[in-house]
Amino acid sequence: MINSKLDLRRGRNKHLEIDEESVQKSRAIAHGPLFELKALQGLLRRGEFDTGRLRPANRDVMKDMQRARWSAHDVLQMLVNMHAKDYKKSEWARIDAGRRWVPCDVYLTLYDSFTRRRCPNAPSVYLKFSIDEAGDVTILLASCHGST
């Protein structure tokens, strides 16, 4: 698979910097979404994304994926099938055992694990992800679980 170099960050959010003191009070990031969903979906649909570049941020994400029996392919299908209206908020997420903060978009989407499609009656799935700014697209999955 080709790993395209794309800048998927939007407008004023291209170069966000963390203020440790402020993020302790509120993890919210204004003016979201941070990432260009349509551009990301285009990259995924064209098959230009190396699935090895989808990285769970911590053990909890890996456990949630295992519990739901979701593969990396399932998560990528969720991303491809999301609608802009699924966007809920943008916020900082702590990763790497709490050593690093990354800006994330949060979506609440519908996903049927059996058909691997979005369905109106499918369970809701909470997805929180970030995309690196180094040029090579890496999707960092900060949270991925069923929503109750």
C-alpha positions as a Python dict, from the first residue, in 0.01 Angstrom:
ca = {
    (1, 'M'): (0, 0, 0),
    (2, 'I'): (111, 354, -72),
    (3, 'N'): (135, 589, 221),
    (4, 'S'): (35, 927, 84),
    (5, 'K'): (166, 1253, 220),
    (6, 'L'): (-131, 1476, 289),
    (7, 'D'): (-201, 1761, 521),
    (8, 'L'): (-539, 1670, 668),
    (9, 'R'): (-544, 1943, 933),
    (10, 'R'): (-791, 2225, 885),
    (11, 'G'): (-727, 2604, 875),
    (12, 'R'): (-639, 2759, 1207),
    (13, 'N'): (-581, 2417, 1364),
    (14, 'K'): (-280, 2330, 1149),
    (15, 'H'): (-27, 2406, 1422),
    (16, 'L'): (-192, 2357, 1759),
    (17, 'E'): (29, 2380, 2062),
    (18, 'I'): (-56, 2237, 2401),
    (19, 'D'): (-60, 2452, 2712),
    (20, 'E'): (-24, 2198, 2995),
    (21, 'E'): (-180, 2429, 3253),
    (22, 'S'): (-486, 2509, 3040),
    (23, 'V'): (-546, 2149, 2934),
    (24, 'Q'): (-567, 2045, 3299),
    (25, 'K'): (-874, 2273, 3326),
    (26, 'S'): (-1034, 2187, 2994),
    (27, 'R'): (-935, 1946, 2720),
    (28, 'A'): (-1173, 2112, 2472),
    (29, 'I'): (-1036, 2254, 2145),
    (30, 'A'): (-1247, 2523, 1980),
    (31, 'H'): (-1315, 2558, 1608),
    (32, 'G'): (-1335, 2188, 1521),
    (33, 'P'): (-1339, 1959, 1347),
    (34, 'L'): (-962, 1961, 1330),
    (35, 'F'): (-919, 1719, 1040),
    (36, 'E'): (-1056, 1710, 686),
    (37, 'L'): (-1290, 1410, 702),
    (38, 'K'): (-1362, 1402, 327),
    (39, 'A'): (-990, 1403, 240),
    (40, 'L'): (-922, 1125, 491),
    (41, 'Q'): (-1211, 919, 352),
    (42, 'G'): (-1084, 969, -2),
    (43, 'L'): (-741, 841, 97),
    (44, 'L'): (-896, 536, 263),
    (45, 'R'): (-1133, 464, -30),
    (46, 'R'): (-848, 479, -283),
    (47, 'G'): (-660, 211, -87),
    (48, 'E'): (-364, 442, -35),
    (49, 'F'): (-350, 394, 340),
    (50, 'D'): (-120, 137, 500),
    (51, 'T'): (-331, -29, 773),
    (52, 'G'): (-15, -62, 981),
    (53, 'R'): (-38, 316, 1027),
    (54, 'L'): (-360, 283, 1228),
    (55, 'R'): (-227, 278, 1582),
    (56, 'P'): (-422, 220, 1904),
    (57, 'A'): (-297, 483, 2150),
    (58, 'N'): (-310, 262, 2457),
    (59, 'R'): (-408, -77, 2600),
    (60, 'D'): (-764, 35, 2671),
    (61, 'V'): (-824, 98, 2301),
    (62, 'M'): (-678, -242, 2215),
    (63, 'K'): (-899, -409, 2479),
    (64, 'D'): (-1210, -228, 2350),
    (65, 'M'): (-1134, -339, 1995),
    (66, 'Q'): (-1075, -698, 2106),
    (67, 'R'): (-1392, -701, 2317),
    (68, 'A'): (-1598, -582, 2018),
    (69, 'R'): (-1398, -811, 1784),
    (70, 'W'): (-1305, -517, 1563),
    (71, 'S'): (-1002, -533, 1338),
    (72, 'A'): (-809, -242, 1192),
    (73, 'H'): (-1021, -296, 880),
    (74, 'D'): (-1340, -246, 1087),
    (75, 'V'): (-1209, 82, 1227),
    (76, 'L'): (-1115, 203, 880),
    (77, 'Q'): (-1466, 110, 758),
    (78, 'M'): (-1612, 316, 1043),
    (79, 'L'): (-1402, 613, 933),
    (80, 'V'): (-1501, 571, 567),
    (81, 'N'): (-1870, 548, 655),
    (82, 'M'): (-1883, 844, 896),
    (83, 'H'): (-2088, 1150, 812),
    (84, 'A'): (-1990, 1508, 895),
    (85, 'K'): (-2298, 1525, 1119),
    (86, 'D'): (-2143, 1249, 1337),
    (87, 'Y'): (-1883, 1500, 1460),
    (88, 'K'): (-1927, 1580, 1831),
    (89, 'K'): (-1622, 1776, 1951),
    (90, 'S'): (-1247, 1821, 1940),
    (91, 'E'): (-1028, 1774, 2243),
    (92, 'W'): (-681, 1693, 2366),
    (93, 'A'): (-614, 1327, 2449),
    (94, 'R'): (-328, 1195, 2656),
    (95, 'I'): (-143, 903, 2499),
    (96, 'D'): (181, 706, 2539),
    (97, 'A'): (104, 620, 2902),
    (98, 'G'): (27, 986, 2972),
    (99, 'R'): (353, 1123, 2835),
    (100, 'R'): (210, 1308, 2535),
    (101, 'W'): (-101, 1506, 2437),
    (102, 'V'): (-249, 1496, 2086),
    (103, 'P'): (-539, 1693, 1933),
    (104, 'C'): (-832, 1467, 1845),
    (105, 'D'): (-1169, 1478, 1675),
    (106, 'V'): (-1452, 1286, 1839),
    (107, 'Y'): (-1732, 1127, 1638),
    (108, 'L'): (-2034, 924, 1740),
    (109, 'T'): (-2122, 705, 1444),
    (110, 'L'): (-2332, 398, 1362),
    (111, 'Y'): (-2162, 71, 1269),
    (112, 'D'): (-2296, -280, 1214),
    (113, 'S'): (-2014, -528, 1280),
    (114, 'F'): (-2191, -805, 1088),
    (115, 'T'): (-2238, -615, 761),
    (116, 'R'): (-1938, -386, 821),
    (117, 'R'): (-2150, -91, 716),
    (118, 'R'): (-2326, 208, 859),
    (119, 'C'): (-2689, 118, 930),
    (120, 'P'): (-2964, 333, 1084),
    (121, 'N'): (-3038, 69, 1350),
    (122, 'A'): (-2674, -19, 1420),
    (123, 'P'): (-2517, 40, 1760),
    (124, 'S'): (-2344, 373, 1818),
    (125, 'V'): (-1967, 376, 1822),
    (126, 'Y'): (-1753, 644, 1988),
    (127, 'L'): (-1437, 717, 1788),
    (128, 'K'): (-1165, 957, 1897),
    (129, 'F'): (-870, 993, 1664),
    (130, 'S'): (-578, 1212, 1571),
    (131, 'I'): (-369, 1239, 1256),
    (132, 'D'): (1, 1315, 1270),
    (133, 'E'): (140, 1630, 1118),
    (134, 'A'): (467, 1478, 993),
    (135, 'G'): (339, 1428, 640),
    (136, 'D'): (290, 1052, 640),
    (137, 'V'): (-67, 988, 744),
    (138, 'T'): (-85, 797, 1072),
    (139, 'I'): (-423, 762, 1238),
    (140, 'L'): (-385, 747, 1613),
    (141, 'L'): (-690, 587, 1767),
    (142, 'A'): (-732, 739, 2115),
    (143, 'S'): (-1069, 574, 2183),
    (144, 'C'): (-1296, 329, 2004),
    (145, 'H'): (-1586, 161, 2179),
    (146, 'G'): (-1956, 105, 2172),
    (147, 'S'): (-2162, 387, 2313),
    (148, 'T'): (-2444, 326, 2557),
}
